[in-house]
Amino acid sequence: MSYISEIRKKIGHDVVIMPCACAIIADDNGRVLLQKRADDGRWGYHGGAIEVDETVEDALKRELFEEIGITPVDCTLFGVYSGPGLHHIYPNGDVCSCIDIVYLCKSYEGEIRFCDGEVTEVKWFSEKELLDNLSDSCRAPLRDYFRALRNNH
């Protein structure tokens, strides 16, 4: 049972501050691999809550493997995001104020597959192809990623 699940038993749907390990997975053309969530149908990057005594890097590896069956390689810290844009209410009513520790991953091992029922689809997106149906928490990091990409070219 996860730490967040245990906390939820005690506090119900009340807000939880939740540190998360997340990844922007990018290809050589600058596109990003996004996942469509099963719970709300919105698109976003990959990752999730860090468990008790788990390193951020181990949480990132675990989450990517659980969600889409891959192991990240060549990851660097991209940024830490928090604040009102990362306040999230899940379809079941759980409320979180997330702190996303976002890594940029330029390669991975394994074949993409949907492992845990959280993901219904994955797709590569260029900046121009990004959807309106994007999770709010992913907007600022993806904006910053594409801005940095443009500035480096």
C-alpha positions as CSV (number, residue, x, y, z in Angstrom):
1,M,0.0,0.0,0.0
2,S,1.4,3.4,-0.9
3,Y,2.0,6.2,1.5
4,I,-0.6,8.4,-0.1
5,S,-3.2,5.6,0.2
6,E,-2.4,5.3,3.9
7,I,-2.7,9.0,4.4
8,R,-6.0,9.1,2.5
9,K,-7.4,6.5,5.0
10,K,-6.8,9.0,7.8
11,I,-7.8,12.3,6.1
12,G,-10.2,11.4,3.4
13,H,-10.2,13.8,0.4
14,D,-8.6,16.7,2.2
15,V,-5.6,18.4,0.5
16,V,-2.3,16.6,0.7
17,I,1.1,18.2,-0.2
18,M,2.5,15.6,-2.6
19,P,6.1,15.6,-3.9
20,C,6.2,13.9,-7.3
21,A,9.0,12.6,-9.6
22,C,8.1,13.5,-13.2
23,A,9.7,13.1,-16.6
24,I,9.5,15.1,-19.9
25,I,10.6,12.4,-22.3
26,A,12.0,14.0,-25.5
27,D,13.2,12.6,-28.8
28,D,16.0,13.9,-31.1
29,N,13.5,16.1,-32.9
30,G,12.4,17.8,-29.7
31,R,9.0,16.1,-29.5
32,V,7.7,15.0,-26.1
33,L,6.1,11.7,-25.3
34,L,2.8,12.3,-23.4
35,Q,0.3,9.9,-21.9
36,K,-3.4,10.1,-21.8
37,R,-4.6,9.4,-18.2
38,A,-7.4,6.8,-17.7
39,D,-9.0,8.7,-14.8
40,D,-9.7,12.1,-16.4
41,G,-8.8,11.6,-20.1
42,R,-6.3,14.5,-20.0
43,W,-2.7,14.4,-21.5
44,G,0.4,14.9,-19.5
45,Y,3.9,13.9,-18.8
46,H,4.9,10.8,-16.8
47,G,5.5,10.3,-13.1
48,G,3.9,10.2,-9.7
49,A,4.2,10.4,-6.0
50,I,7.5,9.7,-4.2
51,E,7.1,7.0,-1.5
52,V,8.6,7.2,2.0
53,D,12.4,7.0,2.0
54,E,12.5,6.6,-1.8
55,T,14.9,8.8,-3.7
56,V,13.5,11.0,-6.4
57,E,15.4,9.1,-9.1
58,D,14.2,5.8,-7.9
59,A,10.6,7.1,-7.8
60,L,11.0,8.3,-11.4
61,K,12.3,4.9,-12.5
62,R,9.5,3.1,-10.7
63,E,6.7,5.4,-12.0
64,L,7.9,5.2,-15.6
65,F,8.1,1.4,-15.4
66,E,4.7,1.1,-13.7
67,E,3.0,3.5,-16.1
68,I,4.5,2.7,-19.5
69,G,7.0,-0.1,-19.0
70,I,10.2,1.8,-19.7
71,T,13.4,2.6,-17.7
72,P,14.7,6.2,-18.2
73,V,18.3,6.7,-19.2
74,D,20.2,10.0,-19.6
75,C,17.9,12.1,-17.3
76,T,18.8,15.5,-15.9
77,L,16.9,17.7,-13.5
78,F,14.9,20.2,-15.5
79,G,13.0,22.1,-12.8
80,V,10.8,22.0,-9.7
81,Y,7.3,23.3,-10.1
82,S,4.7,24.1,-7.4
83,G,2.0,26.5,-6.6
84,P,-1.7,27.1,-7.7
85,G,-1.1,25.6,-11.1
86,L,-0.3,22.2,-9.5
87,H,-3.4,22.1,-7.2
88,H,-5.3,19.1,-8.5
89,I,-8.6,17.5,-7.7
90,Y,-8.8,13.9,-8.9
91,P,-12.1,12.5,-10.3
92,N,-12.6,10.6,-7.0
93,G,-12.5,13.9,-5.0
94,D,-8.9,13.6,-3.6
95,V,-7.2,17.0,-3.5
96,C,-3.4,17.4,-3.9
97,S,-1.0,20.3,-3.9
98,C,1.8,18.8,-6.0
99,I,5.4,19.6,-6.1
100,D,6.6,18.3,-9.4
101,I,10.4,17.5,-9.6
102,V,10.7,17.3,-13.3
103,Y,13.5,15.6,-15.2
104,L,14.3,15.8,-18.9
105,C,14.9,12.3,-20.2
106,K,16.4,11.9,-23.7
107,S,16.5,8.2,-23.9
108,Y,15.0,5.1,-22.3
109,E,15.2,1.3,-22.3
110,G,12.3,-1.1,-23.0
111,E,9.2,-1.1,-25.1
112,I,6.3,1.2,-24.3
113,R,3.3,-0.7,-22.9
114,F,0.5,0.2,-20.6
115,C,1.1,-1.5,-17.3
116,D,-1.2,-0.3,-14.5
117,G,-4.5,0.9,-15.9
118,E,-3.5,4.6,-15.4
119,V,-2.6,5.2,-19.0
120,T,-4.9,4.6,-22.1
121,E,-2.6,6.1,-24.8
122,V,0.8,7.6,-25.5
123,K,1.8,9.8,-28.3
124,W,4.7,12.0,-29.4
125,F,3.9,15.7,-29.7
126,S,5.7,18.7,-31.1
127,E,5.0,22.1,-29.6
128,K,2.5,22.9,-32.4
129,E,0.7,19.6,-31.8
130,L,0.1,20.1,-28.1
131,L,-3.6,19.7,-27.2
132,D,-6.0,21.8,-25.3
133,N,-6.8,18.7,-23.3
134,L,-3.5,19.0,-21.4
135,S,-3.3,18.5,-17.6
136,D,-2.8,21.9,-15.9
137,S,0.2,20.7,-13.9
138,C,2.1,20.0,-17.1
139,R,1.5,23.4,-18.8
140,A,4.4,25.4,-17.3
141,P,7.0,22.7,-17.5
142,L,6.2,21.9,-21.1
143,R,6.1,25.7,-21.9
144,D,9.6,26.0,-20.4
145,Y,10.8,22.9,-22.2
146,F,9.7,24.2,-25.6
147,R,11.0,27.7,-24.9
148,A,14.4,26.3,-24.0
149,L,14.4,24.2,-27.1
150,R,13.7,27.3,-29.3
151,N,16.4,29.3,-27.5
152,N,19.0,26.5,-28.2
153,H,18.3,26.5,-31.9
